[in-house]
Amino acid sequence: MVIRMNAIPTHINEAEQKLWELLETVPDPEVPVLTLVDLGIIRKVQVEGDKAIITITPTYTGCPAMDAISMNIRFTLLQHGFRNVDIITVLSPAWTTEWMSEAGKEKLKAYGIAPPNPKQQACTTGYFEREEAVQCPHCQSWHTHRVSEFGSTACKALYKCDDCQEPFDYFKCH
């Protein structure tokens, strides 16, 4: 049994290594440029006899993509001979953007989505507090502003660059 955050462990058996490699090919249904491993939601991979056990943590409680994620994992593993698959969802500890891989953050940026900042720079619990500084993924300018607290999905906010004038999603850190 191996618990991981954002790197494939090196001290696992061959069957678990195969599972990790397969999971690296499963795209996130909401941000298909990311795999589930890039997103960091795969918490644990186990093989017990002929059973593959995958433990996942949603990016937030009530994430509507969890059923699609579980189905995509099961389908991918079935295609590669894993007929007995358990997928366990755990909510604690809660997922954080710190679990996202650096490769995943680079993929987001190349796709036009600002990746989460390494550490939230400003708390924005009130309406009149300072916004978090977010870099434009198109022109790299920090001269941006938030248009909406929510973007194309609940885990993203909509921003606009004041220099290149392009709107973009920001993957909110949490």
Disulfide bonds with the S-S distance in Angstrom:
none
